[in-house]
Amino acid sequence: MKRSEFLRLMGATTVAAALSDFQAISQTVGTLRGGTVGADNLADELSSDLESQEAVVDKPVTAIVIGAGARGRTYASYSEHYPNSLKIVGVADINTERKEYMKNLYRIPDEHCFSDWKEVFNVPKFADAVIIATPDNLHYEPALKAMAAGYDLLLEKPVAQSIKECTDILKYAKRYDRIVGICHVLRYAPYFIALKKVLDSGKIGELVSIQHMECIRYHHMAHSYVRGNWKSSKDTTPIIIAKSCHDMDMMRWLVNKPCKSVSAYGGLKLFKRENAPDGSTERCLDCPVESQCPYSAKKIYLQRRQFLYVFDIPDNDCKNHKYDSLILDKLRTSDYGRCVYRCDNDQCDHFVASLEFDNNITGAFSMEAFTATGGRLTRVMGTKGWIEGDMKKFTVTDFLTNKKLVWNKDISSLPGYEGHAGGDFGIVKDFVLAVAHRDASYLTSTIDLSIESHVMGFLAEKSRVLKKRIDM
């Protein structure tokens, strides 16, 4: 990768300091063999000044947000920080409060506010792009309609609910020559960008294998994949896609080789009716053993004030006790107050996959619900060294000298780098540039590769169900 391409990929002056924290470069070995980047040059590149998150364009790209929930609002908020780059001119959401919030915030005219996404395409085209952040089962049709209507597309992951639907979206993108960005936001996290830079430099030699683990956290699992919108693999997508398509994409991106085959195992162990504690009831509020349950809805939502965005309570106001009556009402009436052992859920709470890539590279992926902390743990093994990281810090060990390089910087407070380890605004920036310049190469992932990593996930689920190895 050329230095100029890397700097464009990074996209932020504010992470220059973060990347310069790549410590102890001077302790590394000399120039690497085989024409790869030398250690000193690597230090120079990682500490260079970087561009800001602002997409510099001649005029703002205009966009319609379909799905004004948490993800839709996150992507739209880019326009608040960089109004010369992106302008939100339309919204569609069945939830009246969310629609009105977006309408008022972005001063969207009544004629461009819709309750049903289909209404967007019943009027003449009035924007450059559509941002689709609807539930999983409402990606496919809006995506096809948007591309056929002349819109470029920023599509929240997962792309769709099946391999066929994913490949249909790929075919439409090609047929109509549309810019399609899939929100693999972790590619834009400074941590992962720096890790890939080291990997591509040849510092650890030839890549041999990669181990990658996603830690969901026990209460996040209960919230999203037992009680929440993604509790049913049939209504949404299997958890390997719904939660871990980020990770399938990340492994494909780091390895940079096609996947040849996959074998997977796992299932739903805990959150089943037969495991309900003696004396427990249908809802946590009236359960006599609730105080002994780590998955208590009362603990998660009312006492710890977690995940309150699902009740449309602002993050910056979630501790305000004026919302207690609203929370209690939701726990009495919605799925978020149900016993985790009685939620009609089927998503795996543990999942492992073995992946075979070209060039005799192997990968091991693990998705785990029962963890106390979230994030990703990654180990990358090469012929000359290895990398070990936890999404906040990674260490590179050189086998010849046993010297270590450390990337260790908290970028969460840097402007524009708050969400998904700093990646949320990065994808929007590159999408805006791609649309403005009619050049999909501004995106780090082509639609083809995004679909490929989704296929990896779907075939992993097929392997798990059939208990057999599946070739790509």
N, C-alpha and C positions, 0 to 999 in steps of 0.2 A: 504493500500500500504506500502510495506517495505521501510525503509529509503534508502537502496541501489538501489531499483527500482526507487524511486523518483529522486535520484541524477543522475541516468542514463537518466531518462526522461528529466531532466533539461538541461544537456549537456552543461555547460559553466562555467568556472572559473570566467569569467568576469562579470557574473550576481550575483556573491556572494554578492558584495556590494549592488547591487540593492535589493536583497532579504533581506539583513540585515537591509534595511531601513523600514522594516515592524515594524512601530514605536509603542512605548508604550506597548510592550508585558507584561511588568512587572505590568501593571495596570489591567490585566485581572483576571478573577476569577480563582479559584484553579482547581484542576484536574476535568475534566468533568466526568459525570456519564456514566455508561453503557460500560465501557471498551474502550472509545475513547481516543485519544491522549491528554495529558494534555497541558495546555497553555505554560508552560515553555519548555516542550519537543518540541512543535511546533516552539517556538522561536529558539531553538538549531538547528533544522533541516533546517529552512529557512535561517539561517545565516552560514550554513556549506560551506566549500570550495566545488566548483563544477567543473566538468570536462569542458574542452574546447570544442569548436565546431569541433575540429579535430577528425575524425573517425580514430582510431588507428587500422590499419590492416596490415597484413603481406606484401601485395602488393596492389597497387592501383586497385580499381575496374574500369574497362573500360566501357565507355558508348558512345552511338550514340545519338545525339540530332536531333529529328525530329520536326522541327518548330523552327527557329532561331530568333523569335521575342523577345519581352521584357521578357516574362517568361522563354523561353528557354535559353536566354543569362544569366538570373539571376541564374538559377540552374547550368548552365555550369560554371559560374564564381566561384563556390565553389572550382573547381579544381585549380584556380589561387591562392587561399589562402592556400589550402591544397593539394598540388600536390602529396603527398605520400598517399592520400586517394582516389582521383578520377582523372581519366585521360580521356579527351574527344578525341575519336579516329575516329569519323565520324559525318557527318552532312547532313541533307536533308532539303532543303527549295526552294520553287519555286521562291523566290525573290533572284536574283543573287547577289545583294549587300550584303544581310545578309549572304548568304552562303559563299561568299568570305571573309567577315569579320571573320566568325568563322574559316574558313580554315586557314587564315593567323595567327590569334591569337593563335590557338592551333596546328599549324603546321600539319594539317591533309593532308595526301597524296591525290592526285587527284582521285585515284580509290575509295576512301571512301567519296567523296563529290558528293551528288546527288541532282538533281532538283526535282524529284518526289519521294515521300516517298516509293512508291512501288519498286523502284530500290534497296532500301536497302536490300530487302528480295529476290532479284534475284541473290545475291552473297552469298557465304558460310558465316556462322556466324563468325563475327570477333570482338565481344565484349561481355562483361558480361551482359550488360543491355541496354535498350533503354529508353530515356527520351522523352516523347511525350508532346509537348507544342504547338500543332497545334490549329487552330480554332475548336470550339465545334463540328462542323459537320465532322471533320476529326480526331476524337478520336477513334471511334468504330472499323473501319477496320484496321488501323495500330496497335491498341492494340491486336486484335485477331491474326493478322499476326505475331507480335512480340513474343507473347507467344507460338504460334505454332512452330515458328522457333527456340525456345530454349532460348529466352531472358527473363530476369527479367525486370520489368516494373515500371518506375516512371511516373505516369499519372497525368497531370494537370487537375484540376477540371474545369467544371463538367465532370464526368466520361463519359457520353454519352447523347444522345438526347431523350431517352425514358426509361421507366422501363424495357422493353424487352432487349434493348441494354445493359443496366447496368447489368441485371441478366445474360446475355450471357457472359459478361466479367468476372463476378464472376464464372460462370461455367467453363470457360477456365482456370482461375487461379487454380481452384481445379483439373481439368482434367490433366493439364500439370505440376502441382506442382510448380507454379511460385511465386516468391516474387513480390507482387504488392503493391506499395505505392501510395496512392491518396493524392494529395497535399493540404490537409487540414492544411495549414501552421499556422493558428491561434492557433492550439493546442500546437505549439512550442513557442509561445510568452510568455516571462516571466510573463507578467501581468496575462494571463489566467491560466498559470500553477500555479502561486501563489494563484489565486482565487480558483481553483479547489482543491488545497491542503487544504485550509481552509475549504472548503465545505466538503471534505472527512474526515476531522478531527472530524467532529461532533460539531464544535464550535458553529454553529447556530442551533444545534439540528437536528430534522428530517426535511428533505426538504419537503416543502408544495407546493411552486409555484415559477415560474421564469418568469420575464418579460425581453424581450430582443429587442432592437431596433437598426436597421442598418440605419445610416445616410449617404446617398449617396453623398450629396452636389448637389446643383442645376446645377453647371457647369459640374460636372462629369456626371450627368444624361444626359445632353445635348450632351456631347462628346461621351460617350460610348453607350447609350441606345436610343438615338434619331437620331443622325447623324452617329454613329459609327458601329463597326462590330456586335454589339449585338442588333441592332435596331429591328430586326425581330425575334419574338419568334419561328416562323416556320423554318426559316433558321438556327437558333442557338438553343437556349432553352428558355423557359419562364424565366423571370427575377428572379423569386424565386429560380431557379436553376442556371442561368447564373451568378447572383450576390450574391445570398443569400444561396447557398448550404454550404458556410462556416458557416452560422448562424444556419442552420438546424443541421449541424454536431456539432456545439458548444453546442447547447441546448441538443442534445442527449448525448454528452460527459459529460456535467455538471450534468444532471439529472441521468445518468447511469441506465436508465430503458427503456424498449421498449415503443415506441409510440403506442397507441391503436386506436386513431381516430383524425381527423383534420377537422376544419371548417374554410374557408377562404373567404375574401372579398377584393374588391379593383378594380382598373381599370386604364384606361388612361383618365385623366381629362383635362390636359392643351395642350399637344403637338399634336394638331389636326388642320387640315386646317381651320375649321370654327372659330377657335380662333385667326387666324392670324390678326395682327393689320391692320387697314385701311391704305392703301398706301404702305404696305410692298411688297417686291418682292421675287423672287425665291432664290436669293443669297444675303448674307449680304454685300458684297463689293459694290453693286450698290443700296442698300436699303436706301430710304430717311428717314426712321424712325429707322435705325439701332442704333443710339446713345441712343435711349430710351429703348433698349431691353437688359435685363440682360444676355440673352443667345447668344448675338452677337458673331459670329465666329471671327470677327475682334478683339473684346475685348479679347476673350479667348486665341486665338493662336498668334496673332500679337502683341498685347499690353501687355498682361500678360504673354505671353510665356509659356502657360501651355500645357501639353500633347504632346509636340513636338516629343516625341519618335515615334509617329505614322508616322512621316515624316523621320524617321531614323536620326534625329538630336540628337547628344549625350547630355545627361542631363547636363554634365559639360560645355557645349558650347552653351546652348540654348539661352543665352542672347546676343550672338554675332550677330550683325546686318548683317553680311555677308549672313545670311540665310533668310533675309527678302524677297528677290525675290523668293526663293523656297517656302516659306510660302504663299506668295501671289498667286503663280501659283497653289498651292494645294487648296487654297480657291476659286479660279476661276473654277477649274476642278473637284475636288473630292467632295464626300458627306460632308466632313468636312466644306465646305463653304456654305452649303445649309441652308435655313431658317428652324428653328426648327419646324415650323408649317406646313411644306411641305416636310417631309422626308419619307413618306411611312412607318412609324414606327408603332408598335402595342404594345410595352412593357408597362406594368403598371407603372405609376409614383407614386402609393401608393398601399400598399398591407399589409393586416393584417391577421394573422392566429391564431386560438385558438387550442392548442394541449392538448390532454389527454394522460398521461403516466400511466404505471402501478403504483400500490401503491397509487392511488388517488392523483397523482401529476399533476398539471396543468401548462401549459406554454402559454404565450402570446407573439407573435412575430409581429413586425411592421417594414416594409421597407419603407423608406420615401425619396423621391427625393428632396423635397423642404426644405433643411436644409443648413445653412451657413457653418457648419463644418462637417467633416467626422468622421468615426469611429463607435464605438458601445457603447450604453448605456445599462447597465444591472442592474437589481435588483433581488436578490434572497431572498426569504422569508422562514425562518425556524421556528420551534417551540420555539427556545430559542434566536433567534436573526435574523438580516438580513444584507445583503451585498448590497452596492450601489456603482457602478463604472462607469467610462467613458472611459476605455481602457488605461488611463494614470495613474489613481489613483482609488483605491477602499477603502471604509471604512466599517469595520465590527462593528456593534453595538450589544452589549450584553444586552438583555432585563432585566436580573436580576440586574445588576450593573449600566447599562446605560454607561458603559465604551466603548471607541472606539479604534479600531485598524486601522491603516492607512498604506496601501502600496502605495508609491508615489515616483517613480523613473523614470527619463528619461534615457532610455537605448538606444536611437536611435543612439548615437555616439559611442557606444561600438563596437569593431571589430566583424563583423559577425552578427550584430543585427540591421542592418539598415532597412530591408524590412519587411512589414507586422508585425509591432510591434515586430520585432526581430525573426520572425518565419521561414523566407525563408531558411536559412542555416540549421536550426534544422532538417527539414524534409529530406534534402539531407544527412546529417550526419547519421541519423538513417537508411535511405535506404541503404547507403554504408555498414554500419555495418550488416544489415540484409542480404544483398547479400553476403558479405564476409564470414559470419558465417552460411549461409543457414538457417537462423532463423528469421521468420517473426515477432517474439515477440519483436524484437527491435523497431518495429513501434508502435506508440501509438494507432493507429487505425487498426484493422483488415480489410481486404477487405470486409468482411461480414457487419461490422458496417458502413463502408463508403457507401456501397450500400443501407443499411437500411435508412441512413439519406437522401440519394438522393430520395428514394421512398417517404419519408415524404414530400419532396418538390414537387415532381410530383403529389402526391395526393392532396396537398394543392392547386395546380393550378387547378386540376380537380374539387375540391370542389368550388373554386371561379367561375369557368365557369358554373358549374351545379347548383350553389347556394344551395348546400346540404352538410350535414355532410358525410364524407367518413371514413369508417373503414379501418384500416391497414390490 
